[in-house]
């Protein structure tokens, strides 16, 4: 297999921009950001500002067919994954490696259903939260790109490691990537919806005993799902997740809290929604995740009501 040279990134959100900046800095000639025509116009008019600096990425459209990527990183929200899968089609060659940097525990399988597991590695982002305000993203550069394969000796993993080392990207390859991925999922399910509902920072969350008791109850639901899905080492997942929570910036906010504050759609379907479906699949109860899902259904309906009212007021 040839070394990684050409890299394509899909998704310039809070996480995607962190790595777009790094790829661009390392090898601007061989890096592209995939966008549709509407986003191209948007970014050309209002470039993404990263840590106070205007970015200057090379954009490519889904219809372009003169660029086969060695590595494709998908960093969209889950709601944008299906579009991303369709849009990367022209850029996938025989040896292309696809790595999704989405929250959740299902994106790899969804991509593999479209392109085959021979193209897909497991991955997730771990680090301090970015802060997004309009087209401006701020991040303290505390981040780790965690990835791997079912087989630790997979040569695709070695290729990505070599590229990341050359590009100066902080990475980790766990011994059991599925276990690590589900720990991240547990962290997200327990902290994102709850802090968004209660408008709490990581520090406030950790200092509040009642909050942490609730978080552990949610983690136990995720633990049951992980065990049913064949994940190894589920008995230590809760302790690992709580330990990681203590490394977060006390004033930091989860991405879901930032979405609620900004009136953006949330990823509740990927967190609580996925858990509810896994509960049905494996016949175990998910009362806490079901409650979180109902609460966010109310929030989303309220957002739509106010959006419609604003449209009516503008028209009138």
C-alpha positions in Angstrom: 0.0 0.0 0.0 1.3 3.5 -0.9 1.9 6.2 1.7 -0.8 8.8 2.4 -0.4 12.0 0.5 -3.7 13.3 -0.7 -6.1 14.1 2.2 -9.8 15.2 1.9 -11.8 16.5 4.8 -15.6 16.7 5.0 -17.1 19.0 7.7 -15.7 22.3 8.9 -17.4 22.3 12.3 -15.8 22.7 15.7 -13.7 19.5 15.4 -13.2 19.4 11.6 -11.6 22.9 11.5 -9.0 21.8 14.1 -7.7 19.2 11.8 -8.3 21.1 8.6 -5.9 23.7 10.0 -3.3 21.0 10.8 -3.6 19.3 7.4 -3.3 22.6 5.6 -0.3 23.7 7.5 1.5 20.4 6.8 0.8 20.0 3.1 -1.4 22.6 1.5 -0.9 21.4 -2.0 -2.4 18.0 -1.3 -5.2 18.9 1.1 -8.8 19.7 0.1 -12.0 20.5 2.0 -15.1 19.0 0.4 -18.1 21.3 0.3 -21.4 21.6 -1.6 -22.1 24.7 -3.8 -24.0 26.6 -1.1 -21.2 26.1 1.5 -18.6 27.1 -1.0 -20.3 30.4 -1.5 -20.7 30.8 2.2 -17.0 30.1 3.0 -15.8 32.3 0.2 -18.0 35.2 1.5 -17.4 34.5 5.2 -14.2 32.5 5.6 -13.9 30.3 8.7 -12.0 32.1 11.4 -9.8 29.8 13.5 -8.3 31.2 16.7 -8.6 34.7 15.3 -7.0 33.9 11.9 -8.8 33.7 8.6 -8.4 30.3 7.0 -7.5 29.8 3.4 -8.5 26.2 2.5 -8.7 24.7 -1.0 -12.3 23.7 -1.6 -13.5 21.0 -3.9 -17.1 20.1 -5.0 -18.7 16.6 -5.0 -18.8 16.7 -8.8 -15.0 17.1 -9.1 -13.5 13.9 -10.4 -9.8 14.7 -10.8 -8.7 14.0 -7.2 -8.5 10.5 -5.5 -7.9 10.8 -1.8 -5.6 8.5 0.1 -7.3 9.6 3.3 -10.8 11.0 3.9 -11.7 12.4 7.3 -15.5 12.9 7.8 -16.1 15.4 10.6 -19.7 16.3 10.0 -22.6 16.1 12.5 -24.5 12.8 12.4 -27.3 14.6 10.5 -24.8 15.3 7.7 -23.3 11.8 7.5 -25.6 10.4 4.7 -24.9 13.5 2.5 -21.2 13.1 3.2 -21.2 9.4 2.2 -22.8 10.4 -1.2 -20.5 13.4 -1.7 -17.2 11.6 -1.2 -18.0 9.0 -3.9 -15.8 10.6 -6.6 -12.8 10.7 -4.3 -12.7 7.1 -3.1 -10.1 4.9 -4.8 -9.1 1.3 -4.2 -6.8 2.2 -1.3 -8.6 5.1 0.2 -8.9 5.1 4.0 -12.1 6.7 5.4 -12.1 7.8 9.1 -15.2 9.3 10.7 -14.7 11.8 13.5 -18.3 11.8 14.6 -19.8 11.5 18.0 -21.6 8.2 18.6 -20.9 4.6 18.0 -22.6 3.8 14.7 -21.0 6.0 12.0 -18.3 3.5 11.1 -20.8 0.8 10.3 -22.9 3.2 8.2 -19.9 4.1 6.1 -18.8 0.5 5.8 -22.3 -0.4 4.5 -21.7 2.0 1.7 -17.9 1.4 0.9 -16.9 -1.8 2.7 -14.9 -2.3 5.9 -11.7 -2.5 3.9 -11.9 1.3 3.6 -13.0 2.2 7.1 -11.2 2.7 10.5 -12.8 3.3 13.9 -12.1 6.8 15.3 -13.1 9.6 17.6 -11.9 12.9 18.9 -11.0 13.4 22.5 -9.9 16.8 24.0 -11.1 20.1 25.2 -14.3 21.5 23.6 -14.1 24.1 20.8 -16.2 27.2 21.1 -18.0 28.2 18.0 -19.6 31.6 17.5 -20.9 32.1 13.9 -18.0 31.5 11.5 -15.4 31.8 14.3 -14.0 28.8 16.1 -11.7 29.0 19.1 -9.7 26.0 20.5 -6.8 25.6 22.9 -5.2 22.8 20.9 -5.7 20.2 23.5 -6.8 17.3 21.3 -6.1 13.7 20.4 -7.2 11.9 17.2 -8.0 8.3 18.5 -8.3 5.6 15.8 -7.7 2.0 15.1 -8.9 -1.3 13.6 -10.3 -4.5 14.9 -6.9 -6.0 14.2 -4.1 -4.0 15.9 -1.6 -5.1 13.2 -3.8 -3.6 10.4 -1.4 -1.9 7.9 -3.8 0.9 7.3 -3.3 1.9 10.9 0.4 2.1 10.3 -0.1 4.3 7.3 -2.2 6.8 9.2 0.2 6.8 12.1 3.1 7.6 9.8 1.2 10.5 8.2 0.0 11.9 11.5 3.6 11.8 12.9 4.9 13.7 9.9 2.0 16.2 10.1 2.5 16.7 13.9 -1.0 15.5 14.8 -1.4 14.1 18.3 -2.9 10.6 18.0 -3.5 7.5 20.0 -4.1 3.9 18.9 -5.8 1.9 21.7 -5.3 -1.8 22.1 -9.1 -2.2 21.9 -10.5 0.5 19.7 -14.2 -0.6 20.1 -13.9 -0.5 23.9 -12.4 3.0 23.7 -15.0 4.1 21.2 -17.8 3.0 23.5 -16.2 4.8 26.5 -16.4 8.0 24.4 -20.0 7.2 23.5 -20.8 6.6 27.2 -19.2 10.0 28.1 -21.3 11.8 25.4 -24.6 10.1 26.3 -24.2 10.9 30.0 -22.9 14.4 29.7 -24.1 16.1 26.5 -27.9 15.9 26.9 -27.8 16.4 30.6 -25.6 19.5 30.7 -27.6 20.9 27.8 -30.8 20.6 29.7 -29.4 21.9 32.9 -27.1 24.5 31.3 -24.1 23.3 33.3 -20.4 23.4 32.6 -18.1 20.4 33.2 -17.0 21.9 36.5 -20.6 22.4 37.7 -21.4 18.9 36.6 -18.5 17.3 38.5 -19.2 19.3 41.7 -22.8 18.3 41.9 -23.3 14.9 43.6 -26.9 14.6 42.4 -25.9 15.3 38.8 -23.1 12.7 38.9 -25.6 10.1 40.4 -27.8 10.7 37.4 -24.9 10.5 35.0 -23.9 7.1 36.4 -27.5 5.8 35.9 -27.3 6.8 32.3 -23.8 5.3 32.0 -25.2 2.0 33.2 -27.7 2.0 30.3 -24.8 2.5 27.9 -22.8 -0.2 29.7 -25.7 -2.7 29.1 -25.8 -1.7 25.4 -22.0 -2.1 25.0 -22.1 -5.6 26.6 -25.0 -6.6 24.4 -23.0 -5.4 21.3 -20.0 -7.6 22.2 -17.7 -4.9 23.5 -15.0 -6.2 25.8 -14.2 -4.8 29.3 -17.5 -3.2 29.9 -17.1 -3.7 33.7 -14.5 -0.9 33.9 -16.1 1.5 31.4 -17.9 3.7 34.0 -14.8 4.2 36.1 -12.8 5.1 33.0 -15.5 7.5 31.8 -15.7 9.3 35.1 -11.9 9.6 35.3 -11.8 11.2 31.9 -14.5 13.7 32.8 -12.2 15.0 35.5 -9.7 16.0 32.9 -12.1 18.5 31.2 -11.8 22.3 31.6 -14.1 23.3 34.5 -15.5 26.2 32.5 -15.9 24.1 29.3 -19.3 23.4 27.8 -20.4 20.3 25.9 -21.1 20.7 22.2 -24.8 20.0 22.8 -25.1 22.8 25.4 -23.5 25.2 22.9 -26.0 24.0 20.2 -29.0 24.6 22.6 -27.7 28.0 23.5 -27.3 29.0 19.9 -30.7 27.5 18.9 -29.1 24.9 16.6 -30.4 21.3 16.1 -28.8 18.9 18.6 -27.5 15.3 18.2 -30.0 13.8 20.6 -30.9 11.1 18.1 -27.3 9.9 17.9 -27.0 9.7 21.7 -30.4 8.9 23.4 -32.0 7.9 20.2 -29.4 5.3 19.5 -29.6 4.0 23.0 -33.4 3.6 22.8 -33.0 1.6 19.6 -30.3 -0.6 21.1 -32.6 -1.2 24.1 -35.3 -2.4 21.8 -32.8 -4.6 19.8 -31.4 -6.3 22.9 -34.5 -6.2 25.1 -33.3 -4.0 28.0 -34.9 -0.9 29.4 -33.6 2.6 28.8 -35.8 4.9 31.0 -33.2 7.6 31.5 -32.3 7.9 27.8 -36.0 7.8 26.9 -36.6 10.7 29.2 -33.8 12.7 27.7 -35.1 12.0 24.2 -38.6 13.3 25.2 -37.1 16.5 26.7 -35.2 17.3 23.6 -38.3 16.6 21.4 -39.9 19.4 23.4 -36.9 21.7 22.9 -36.8 21.0 19.2 -40.5 21.6 18.7 -40.2 24.9 20.7 -37.3 25.9 18.4 -39.5 25.3 15.3 -42.4 27.2 16.8 -40.3 30.3 17.5 -38.6 30.0 14.1 -42.0 30.0 12.4 -43.1 33.0 14.5 -40.0 34.9 13.5 -40.6 34.2 9.8 -44.2 35.3 10.1 -43.1 38.5 11.8 -40.5 39.3 9.1 -43.0 38.7 6.3 -45.7 40.8 7.9 
